[in-house]
């Protein structure tokens, strides 16, 4: 029993193994960030000839995200929204002659979105913030990591606010929003309350970080999973 609590016993070995495991996960997160940056940028800059290659990489990321129980419906919603908006604009501006080019634009936007979705599924915001401290000040990395962590909260709040306002009779249903005169009501009933909620939450997070003396050191510690 004395060996387990000794300075060079199992306790020290476990701490060393935990430290090495945390460093390895940080390196994996850094590689994931670089991969996402390259793939998302390539979706806009490569020629149409190499788009099938990006589709293969994106398909692999989607499969891996599904194995991690990611919500693929998010990708479907983004695709449908971009399809309706982009194709409508191309039809109004160019007619039917440029519809194929509009589909390519929609595909590029989707290919740029998938790597970020995969990163949110496979990596926690804490790990992303830890890696960002390698190249950014700790406070900036904390803000970026906290913003990524807020995305699920924003989605839930947006859905709840929208449903409540619809029950109150606001003219913000998809059918009502066909009339541009109702767009202002969408801003008043949904967007502004969501911004107020985010401001309140950001203030709470700032107070929590201040009470924990975050920012007093240039190299803050990170919670190891």
ABEGO torsion letter per residue (X at the ends): XAAAABAABAAAAAAAAAAAAAAAAAAAAAAAAAAAAAAAAAAAABBAAAAAAAAAAAAAAAAAAAAAGBBAAAAAAAAAAAAAAAAAAAAAAAEAAAAAAAAAAAAAAAAAAAAAAAAAAABBAAAAAAAAAAABBAAAAAAAAAAAAAAAAAAAAAAAAAAAAAAAGBBABAAAAABAAAAAAAAAAAAAAAAAAAAAAAAAAAAAAAAAGBGABABBBBBBX
